[in-house]
């Protein structure tokens, strides 16, 4: 019998804000948000308890070392895994528009000319989680259906 998967939290670290996503390999995205870097530990601690998060996945570039120090100081002791962030912002932007397609006259413009109407660091965190999960299992997480315009 197959063991049930346990959720992971993925973080796209930044100086001012972070993308946060809680992912389960079987259920997909359970939670996603863009949060202030200073407030991340306070948000993450209850999520760890509530969702049963087993490990943290962090992007390996901007702000990672400082964020790890903050998380450890806040009492987060679980395993932290660094994932290569190369081109994850571009992939996150594409995922944002795939799930939030433009409406009205903007739908006729090439996606490369559009700017998301909000920060999309949470989508980058989803990409980082997927990279980690695919390196562990070779699999993917269930994809969500894009919103209809």
TAUR-V808508 format. One record per pair of residues at least 12 apart in sequence whose ideal C-beta (glycine too) atoms are under 10 Angstrom apart, sorted by the first residue. I is the first residue (numbers start at 0). GAP is how many residues later the second one is. If there is no record, write none. Layout:
BEGIN
I&GAP ; I&GAP
END
This chain:
BEGIN
1&24 ; 3&20 ; 3&21 ; 3&22 ; 3&23 ; 3&48 ; 4&18 ; 4&19 ; 4&20 ; 4&21 ; 4&22 ; 4&49 ; 4&128 ; 4&132 ; 4&136 ; 5&18 ; 5&19 ; 5&45 ; 5&46 ; 5&47 ; 5&48 ; 5&49 ; 6&14 ; 6&15 ; 6&16 ; 6&17 ; 6&18 ; 6&19 ; 6&20 ; 6&22 ; 6&23 ; 6&24 ; 6&40 ; 6&41 ; 6&43 ; 6&44 ; 6&45 ; 6&46 ; 6&47 ; 6&48 ; 6&122 ; 7&13 ; 7&14 ; 7&15 ; 7&16 ; 7&17 ; 7&22 ; 7&43 ; 7&45 ; 7&46 ; 7&47 ; 7&48 ; 7&49 ; 7&70 ; 7&71 ; 7&73 ; 7&120 ; 7&121 ; 7&124 ; 7&125 ; 7&128 ; 8&12 ; 8&13 ; 8&14 ; 8&21 ; 8&22 ; 8&35 ; 8&38 ; 8&39 ; 8&42 ; 8&44 ; 8&45 ; 8&46 ; 8&47 ; 8&48 ; 8&49 ; 8&67 ; 8&69 ; 8&71 ; 8&116 ; 8&120 ; 9&12 ; 9&13 ; 9&19 ; 9&22 ; 9&45 ; 9&46 ; 9&47 ; 9&48 ; 9&49 ; 9&71 ; 9&73 ; 9&112 ; 9&114 ; 9&115 ; 9&116 ; 9&117 ; 9&118 ; 9&119 ; 9&120 ; 9&121 ; 9&122 ; 9&123 ; 10&24 ; 10&26 ; 10&29 ; 10&33 ; 10&45 ; 10&46 ; 10&47 ; 10&48 ; 10&52 ; 10&53 ; 10&56 ; 10&57 ; 10&60 ; 10&69 ; 10&72 ; 10&110 ; 10&111 ; 10&113 ; 10&114 ; 10&117 ; 10&118 ; 11&22 ; 11&45 ; 11&46 ; 11&47 ; 11&49 ; 11&50 ; 11&51 ; 11&52 ; 11&71 ; 11&73 ; 11&76 ; 11&77 ; 11&80 ; 11&108 ; 11&109 ; 11&110 ; 11&111 ; 11&112 ; 11&113 ; 11&114 ; 11&115 ; 11&116 ; 11&117 ; 12&24 ; 12&27 ; 12&45 ; 12&46 ; 12&47 ; 12&48 ; 12&49 ; 12&50 ; 12&51 ; 12&52 ; 12&53 ; 12&54 ; 12&55 ; 12&57 ; 12&58 ; 12&72 ; 12&108 ; 12&112 ; 12&115 ; 13&20 ; 13&22 ; 13&23 ; 13&45 ; 13&47 ; 13&48 ; 13&49 ; 13&50 ; 13&53 ; 13&105 ; 13&107 ; 13&110 ; 14&22 ; 14&47 ; 14&48 ; 14&51 ; 14&52 ; 15&20 ; 15&21 ; 15&22 ; 15&47 ; 15&103 ; 16&16 ; 16&17 ; 16&18 ; 16&19 ; 16&20 ; 16&21 ; 16&22 ; 16&23 ; 16&46 ; 16&102 ; 16&104 ; 16&105 ; 17&15 ; 17&16 ; 17&17 ; 17&18 ; 17&19 ; 17&20 ; 17&21 ; 17&22 ; 17&25 ; 17&26 ; 17&40 ; 17&41 ; 17&45 ; 17&49 ; 17&101 ; 17&103 ; 17&104 ; 17&106 ; 17&107 ; 18&13 ; 18&14 ; 18&15 ; 18&16 ; 18&40 ; 18&69 ; 18&70 ; 18&73 ; 18&100 ; 18&101 ; 18&102 ; 18&103 ; 18&104 ; 18&105 ; 18&106 ; 18&107 ; 18&108 ; 18&109 ; 19&12 ; 19&13 ; 19&14 ; 19&15 ; 19&20 ; 19&23 ; 19&24 ; 19&27 ; 19&101 ; 19&102 ; 19&105 ; 19&106 ; 20&12 ; 20&36 ; 20&100 ; 20&101 ; 20&102 ; 20&103 ; 20&104 ; 20&105 ; 20&106 ; 20&107 ; 20&108 ; 20&109 ; 21&22 ; 21&25 ; 21&26 ; 21&28 ; 21&29 ; 21&30 ; 21&31 ; 21&103 ; 21&104 ; 21&107 ; 22&28 ; 22&30 ; 22&34 ; 22&102 ; 22&103 ; 22&105 ; 22&106 ; 22&107 ; 22&109 ; 22&110 ; 22&118 ; 22&119 ; 23&27 ; 23&28 ; 23&29 ; 23&105 ; 23&109 ; 23&117 ; 23&118 ; 24&104 ; 24&105 ; 24&108 ; 24&109 ; 24&111 ; 24&112 ; 24&114 ; 24&115 ; 24&116 ; 24&117 ; 25&113 ; 25&115 ; 25&116 ; 26&114 ; 26&115 ; 27&98 ; 27&112 ; 27&113 ; 27&114 ; 27&115 ; 27&116 ; 28&70 ; 28&93 ; 28&94 ; 28&96 ; 28&97 ; 28&100 ; 28&101 ; 28&112 ; 28&113 ; 28&114 ; 28&115 ; 29&17 ; 29&20 ; 29&21 ; 29&23 ; 30&12 ; 30&16 ; 30&19 ; 30&20 ; 30&22 ; 30&91 ; 31&89 ; 31&90 ; 31&91 ; 31&93 ; 31&94 ; 31&97 ; 32&14 ; 32&88 ; 32&89 ; 32&92 ; 33&84 ; 33&85 ; 33&86 ; 33&87 ; 33&88 ; 33&89 ; 33&90 ; 33&91 ; 34&84 ; 34&86 ; 34&87 ; 36&26 ; 36&29 ; 36&30 ; 36&33 ; 37&32 ; 39&27 ; 39&30 ; 39&31 ; 39&34 ; 39&36 ; 40&26 ; 40&29 ; 40&30 ; 40&31 ; 40&32 ; 40&33 ; 40&34 ; 40&35 ; 41&32 ; 43&12 ; 43&27 ; 43&30 ; 43&32 ; 44&26 ; 44&29 ; 44&30 ; 44&31 ; 47&27 ; 47&28 ; 47&29 ; 47&30 ; 52&23 ; 52&25 ; 53&24 ; 53&25 ; 54&23 ; 54&24 ; 54&25 ; 54&26 ; 54&77 ; 55&12 ; 55&15 ; 55&20 ; 55&22 ; 55&23 ; 55&24 ; 55&25 ; 55&26 ; 55&76 ; 56&22 ; 56&23 ; 56&24 ; 56&25 ; 56&26 ; 56&68 ; 56&71 ; 56&72 ; 56&73 ; 56&74 ; 56&75 ; 56&76 ; 57&13 ; 57&22 ; 57&23 ; 57&24 ; 57&25 ; 57&27 ; 57&67 ; 57&70 ; 57&74 ; 58&23 ; 58&24 ; 58&25 ; 58&26 ; 58&27 ; 58&29 ; 58&30 ; 58&62 ; 58&65 ; 58&66 ; 58&68 ; 58&69 ; 58&72 ; 59&21 ; 59&22 ; 59&23 ; 59&24 ; 59&25 ; 59&26 ; 59&28 ; 59&68 ; 60&21 ; 60&23 ; 60&24 ; 60&25 ; 60&27 ; 60&28 ; 61&23 ; 63&16 ; 63&18 ; 63&21 ; 66&13 ; 67&12 ; 67&14 ; 80&47 ; 80&51 ; 80&54 ; 80&55 ; 81&46 ; 81&50 ; 82&44 ; 82&45 ; 82&46 ; 82&47 ; 82&48 ; 82&49 ; 82&52 ; 83&44 ; 83&47 ; 83&48 ; 83&51 ; 84&39 ; 84&42 ; 84&43 ; 84&46 ; 85&45 ; 86&40 ; 87&33 ; 87&35 ; 87&36 ; 87&37 ; 87&38 ; 87&39 ; 87&40 ; 87&42 ; 87&43 ; 88&31 ; 88&32 ; 88&34 ; 88&35 ; 88&38 ; 89&34 ; 89&37 ; 90&32 ; 90&33 ; 90&35 ; 90&36 ; 90&37 ; 90&39 ; 90&40 ; 91&24 ; 91&28 ; 91&29 ; 91&30 ; 91&31 ; 91&32 ; 91&33 ; 91&34 ; 91&35 ; 91&36 ; 92&18 ; 92&19 ; 92&21 ; 92&22 ; 92&23 ; 92&27 ; 92&30 ; 92&31 ; 92&34 ; 93&17 ; 93&18 ; 93&26 ; 93&29 ; 93&33 ; 94&25 ; 94&27 ; 94&28 ; 94&29 ; 94&31 ; 94&32 ; 94&35 ; 94&48 ; 94&49 ; 94&51 ; 95&15 ; 95&18 ; 95&20 ; 95&21 ; 95&22 ; 95&23 ; 95&24 ; 95&25 ; 95&26 ; 95&27 ; 95&28 ; 95&30 ; 96&14 ; 96&15 ; 96&17 ; 96&19 ; 96&23 ; 96&26 ; 96&49 ; 97&13 ; 97&25 ; 97&45 ; 97&46 ; 97&48 ; 97&49 ; 98&21 ; 98&24 ; 98&27 ; 98&44 ; 98&45 ; 98&46 ; 98&47 ; 98&48 ; 99&16 ; 99&17 ; 99&18 ; 99&20 ; 99&23 ; 99&46 ; 99&47 ; 99&49 ; 100&45 ; 100&46 ; 100&47 ; 100&48 ; 101&12 ; 101&14 ; 101&15 ; 101&47 ; 102&44 ; 102&45 ; 102&46 ; 103&45 ; 105&43 ; 106&42 ; 125&15 ; 125&18 ; 128&12 ; 129&13
END
